[in-house]
């Protein structure tokens, strides 16, 4: 299968692209500058030039492609860019009659405050969530007629941790200024980035029609407790400063509630189970991986 991956040089994108290549697929990794994407080549992924916000720069890469894995959110125009992606895939299918499977990534913070203790694929999102529009995009995709699967990952950790909350905690701990934003009792579901990558491989092996999958491990840890473990692994022994969620920006506000999910559907339909039990099992190793990546 030939697969185009958007966000291929990003945190999750790099690991997902590499996992798909190891599974025997031909993987094209979309990047603004292929000359700087040597890491993709090392992973046997072919860098191709394109800026997701400018479809003229990547439209040609849909030719001959069997699937598209979408792993990036355009912060400047998240709804417009994703709608353009849907439209471009539809147009490509009209041109050549070739079906393409879109694996569309959102995330569990899209739910917002639901009041549900353990959320799953059937839990309605709160439209007042700062990033609740991602559920609206999921609905638009479902109505589009495109072959698709939606993946909602938990909070990511592991490897370079580039955009992981754990990277922010490690960096702040080394600077001596760790801060926790928002509700100190909130709990989040997490998933190791390589376990997430395995889920994408399984989705593309099975191509479940129109399904949504929550992908997270089974831990039910308080976010503040996870941060304490992270900052201790980074050598910080003082107290973590507490601040309101608003002080941390929109993503902290979006995640300022319990976000616990069940991946029972992925266990049942994909045969997926996390190989990494919890971030707290090996925090020193995760800190070392983050530091070795050059941050």
C-alpha positions as CSV (number, residue, x, y, z in Angstrom):
1,X,0.0,0.0,0.0
2,X,1.2,3.5,-0.8
3,X,0.5,5.9,2.1
4,X,0.8,9.7,2.3
5,X,1.4,10.9,5.9
6,X,0.8,14.5,6.8
7,X,2.8,15.8,9.7
8,X,5.4,13.1,9.0
9,X,8.3,15.1,10.6
10,X,6.3,15.8,13.8
11,X,6.4,13.9,17.1
12,X,3.7,11.3,16.3
13,X,4.2,11.5,12.6
14,X,7.8,10.4,12.6
15,X,7.0,7.3,14.7
16,X,3.9,6.4,12.7
17,X,5.6,6.8,9.4
18,X,8.5,4.6,10.5
19,X,6.1,1.9,11.8
20,X,4.1,1.9,8.5
21,X,7.4,1.5,6.6
22,X,8.5,-1.4,8.8
23,X,5.1,-3.0,8.1
24,X,6.0,-3.1,4.4
25,X,4.1,-0.1,3.1
26,X,5.5,2.6,0.7
27,X,5.3,5.7,2.8
28,X,5.5,9.3,1.6
29,X,6.1,11.8,4.3
30,X,4.8,15.3,3.6
31,X,7.3,18.0,4.7
32,X,7.8,21.6,3.8
33,X,11.5,20.9,3.1
34,X,12.6,17.4,2.1
35,X,16.2,18.5,2.3
36,X,15.9,18.7,6.1
37,X,14.0,15.4,6.5
38,X,17.0,13.0,6.7
39,X,15.4,11.2,9.7
40,X,12.5,10.1,7.4
41,X,15.0,8.6,4.9
42,X,16.7,6.7,7.7
43,X,13.3,5.2,8.5
44,X,12.8,4.3,4.9
45,X,10.2,6.9,4.4
46,X,10.3,9.0,1.2
47,X,10.1,12.8,2.0
48,X,7.8,14.7,-0.4
49,X,7.5,18.5,-0.5
50,X,4.3,20.2,0.4
51,X,2.7,22.7,2.8
52,X,-0.6,21.4,4.0
53,X,-2.2,24.8,4.0
54,X,-1.4,25.1,0.2
55,X,-2.9,22.2,-1.6
56,X,-1.3,23.1,-4.9
57,X,2.0,22.0,-3.3
58,X,0.9,18.5,-2.4
59,X,-2.1,17.6,-4.5
60,X,0.1,15.6,-6.9
61,X,1.2,13.3,-4.1
62,X,-2.3,11.9,-3.9
63,X,-1.8,10.2,-7.3
64,X,-1.1,6.5,-6.8
65,X,-1.8,6.8,-3.1
66,X,-4.0,4.2,-1.4
67,X,-4.3,5.9,2.0
68,X,-3.7,9.2,3.7
69,X,-2.8,9.4,7.4
70,X,-3.5,12.9,8.7
71,X,-1.4,13.7,11.8
72,X,-1.2,17.4,12.0
73,X,-3.4,20.3,13.0
74,X,-2.9,23.6,11.2
75,X,-3.1,26.0,14.1
76,X,-3.7,29.0,11.8
77,X,-6.8,27.5,10.2
78,X,-7.6,24.0,11.6
79,X,-11.1,23.7,10.2
80,X,-10.3,25.2,6.8
81,X,-7.2,23.1,6.2
82,X,-8.9,19.9,7.1
83,X,-11.9,20.6,5.0
84,X,-9.6,21.3,2.1
85,X,-7.9,17.9,2.7
86,X,-11.3,16.2,2.6
87,X,-12.1,18.0,-0.7
88,X,-8.8,17.2,-2.3
89,X,-9.1,13.5,-1.6
90,X,-12.6,13.5,-2.9
91,X,-11.5,15.3,-6.1
92,X,-8.6,12.9,-6.6
93,X,-11.1,10.0,-6.4
94,X,-13.3,11.7,-9.0
95,X,-10.2,12.1,-11.3
96,X,-9.0,8.5,-11.2
97,X,-11.7,6.4,-9.6
98,X,-9.2,5.2,-7.0
99,X,-10.5,4.7,-3.5
100,X,-8.3,6.2,-0.7
101,X,-8.6,5.5,3.0
102,X,-8.2,8.6,5.2
103,X,-7.1,7.9,8.7
104,X,-8.0,11.1,10.5
105,X,-6.5,12.0,13.9
106,X,-8.2,14.1,16.6
107,X,-7.6,13.5,20.3
108,X,-9.3,13.0,23.6
109,X,-9.1,16.6,24.6
110,X,-11.7,17.3,22.0
111,X,-14.3,15.8,24.3
112,X,-14.1,18.7,26.7
113,X,-16.1,18.6,30.0
114,X,-18.6,15.7,29.6
115,X,-19.2,14.6,33.1
116,X,-18.6,11.0,32.0
117,X,-16.2,9.1,34.3
118,X,-14.8,6.9,31.5
119,X,-15.4,8.1,28.0
120,X,-15.3,6.0,24.8
121,X,-16.1,6.4,21.1
122,X,-19.8,6.9,21.8
123,X,-19.4,9.6,24.3
124,X,-20.7,12.9,22.9
125,X,-18.2,15.8,23.0
126,X,-19.0,19.1,24.7
127,X,-19.3,21.7,21.9
128,X,-18.1,24.3,24.2
129,X,-14.7,22.7,24.4
130,X,-12.0,25.0,23.0
131,X,-11.1,22.3,20.4
132,X,-14.6,20.7,20.2
133,X,-14.6,21.7,16.5
134,X,-12.6,18.6,15.9
135,X,-15.7,16.5,16.6
136,X,-17.5,18.7,14.1
137,X,-14.9,17.9,11.6
138,X,-15.2,14.2,12.4
139,X,-18.9,14.5,11.6
140,X,-18.3,16.3,8.3
141,X,-15.8,13.5,7.3
142,X,-18.4,10.8,8.2
143,X,-20.9,12.6,5.9
144,X,-18.4,13.1,3.1
145,X,-18.6,9.6,1.7
146,X,-14.9,9.1,2.0
147,X,-13.5,5.8,3.3
148,X,-12.1,6.8,6.7
149,X,-11.2,5.8,10.2
150,X,-10.9,8.3,13.1
151,X,-8.2,7.9,15.7
152,X,-8.5,9.7,19.1
153,X,-5.2,9.3,20.9
154,X,-4.7,9.9,24.6
155,X,-1.9,12.1,25.9
156,X,1.4,11.1,24.3
157,X,4.7,10.3,25.9
158,X,7.9,8.5,25.0
159,X,10.8,9.0,22.6
160,X,11.8,12.6,21.9
161,X,8.4,13.7,23.4
162,X,8.6,16.8,21.2
163,X,5.1,18.1,21.7
164,X,4.2,15.9,24.7
165,X,3.2,17.5,28.0
166,X,6.1,15.5,29.5
167,X,8.6,17.5,27.4
168,X,7.3,20.7,28.9
169,X,7.5,19.3,32.4
170,X,11.1,18.0,31.8
171,X,12.2,21.4,30.4
172,X,10.6,23.4,33.2
173,X,12.1,21.0,35.8
174,X,15.6,21.5,34.4
175,X,15.1,25.2,34.5
176,X,13.8,25.0,38.1
177,X,10.4,26.4,37.2
178,X,7.8,23.6,37.0
179,X,4.2,24.7,36.9
180,X,1.0,22.7,37.0
181,X,-2.0,24.4,35.3
182,X,-5.6,23.9,36.3
183,X,-7.5,21.4,38.4
184,X,-5.0,19.5,40.6
185,X,-7.4,16.5,40.8
186,X,-7.9,15.9,37.0
187,X,-6.8,12.6,35.5
188,X,-5.7,11.9,32.0
189,X,-5.3,8.8,29.8
190,X,-1.9,8.4,28.2
191,X,-0.3,6.3,25.5
192,X,3.3,5.7,24.4
193,X,3.9,7.1,21.0
194,X,5.1,3.7,19.7
195,X,1.9,2.0,20.9
196,X,0.0,4.7,19.1
197,X,2.0,4.0,15.9
198,X,1.1,0.3,16.2
199,X,-2.6,1.2,16.3
200,X,-2.2,3.0,12.9
201,X,-0.5,0.0,11.4
202,X,-3.4,-2.2,12.6
203,X,-6.0,0.3,11.3
204,X,-4.5,0.2,7.8
205,X,-4.1,-3.6,7.8
206,X,-7.9,-3.9,8.6
207,X,-9.3,-0.7,7.1
208,X,-12.4,-0.7,9.2
209,X,-15.1,1.3,7.4
210,X,-16.2,4.5,9.2
211,X,-15.0,3.5,12.6
212,X,-13.7,5.6,15.5
213,X,-11.0,4.4,17.9
214,X,-9.9,5.8,21.2
215,X,-6.2,4.8,21.7
216,X,-4.8,5.0,25.3
217,X,-3.4,2.8,28.0
218,X,-5.4,1.6,31.0
219,X,-3.9,3.8,33.7
220,X,-6.1,6.2,35.7
221,X,-3.4,8.5,37.2
222,X,-3.8,12.1,38.3
223,X,-2.0,14.5,36.0
224,X,-0.3,16.2,38.9
225,X,1.1,12.9,40.1
226,X,2.5,12.2,36.6
227,X,4.1,15.6,36.6
228,X,5.7,15.0,40.0
229,X,7.3,11.8,38.7
230,X,8.5,13.6,35.6
231,X,10.1,16.5,37.4
232,X,11.8,14.1,39.9
233,X,13.2,12.2,36.9
234,X,14.6,15.4,35.6
235,X,16.3,16.1,39.0
236,X,14.0,18.7,40.4
237,X,13.3,18.2,44.1
238,X,11.3,21.4,45.0
239,X,7.6,22.2,44.9
240,X,5.6,22.5,41.7
241,X,3.9,25.9,41.4
242,X,0.2,25.8,40.8
243,X,-1.5,28.2,38.3
244,X,-5.0,28.5,36.8
245,X,-5.4,26.7,33.4
246,X,-5.9,30.1,31.6
247,X,-2.3,31.0,32.5
248,X,-1.0,28.1,30.4
249,X,-2.9,29.0,27.2
250,X,-5.6,27.4,25.1
251,X,-4.3,23.8,25.2
252,X,-4.2,23.8,29.0
253,X,-7.7,25.2,29.1
254,X,-8.9,22.5,26.7
255,X,-7.4,19.8,28.9
256,X,-8.5,21.1,32.3
257,X,-10.8,18.3,33.2
258,X,-10.8,14.5,33.7
259,X,-10.0,12.9,30.4
260,X,-10.2,9.2,31.1
261,X,-11.0,6.9,28.2
262,X,-11.6,3.2,27.4
263,X,-9.8,1.5,24.5
264,X,-11.9,-1.6,24.7
265,X,-13.1,-1.2,21.1
266,X,-9.5,-1.1,19.8
267,X,-8.7,-4.2,21.9
268,X,-11.7,-6.0,20.3
269,X,-11.6,-4.9,16.7
270,X,-8.0,-4.2,16.1
271,X,-6.3,-6.6,18.5
272,X,-4.5,-3.6,19.9
273,X,-3.1,-3.4,23.4
274,X,-0.4,-1.1,24.8
275,X,3.0,-2.7,25.3
276,X,4.1,0.2,27.6
277,X,2.1,0.1,30.8
278,X,2.7,3.6,32.0
279,X,4.9,6.7,31.8
280,X,5.6,6.2,35.6
281,X,7.2,2.8,35.1
282,X,10.4,4.2,33.5
283,X,10.4,8.0,33.9
284,X,14.3,8.2,33.9
285,X,14.4,6.4,30.6
286,X,11.8,8.8,29.1
287,X,13.8,11.8,30.4
288,X,17.0,10.5,28.9
289,X,15.3,9.9,25.6
290,X,14.0,13.5,25.6
291,X,17.4,14.9,26.4
292,X,19.2,12.8,23.8
293,X,16.8,14.1,21.1
294,X,18.3,17.5,21.5
295,X,14.9,18.9,22.6
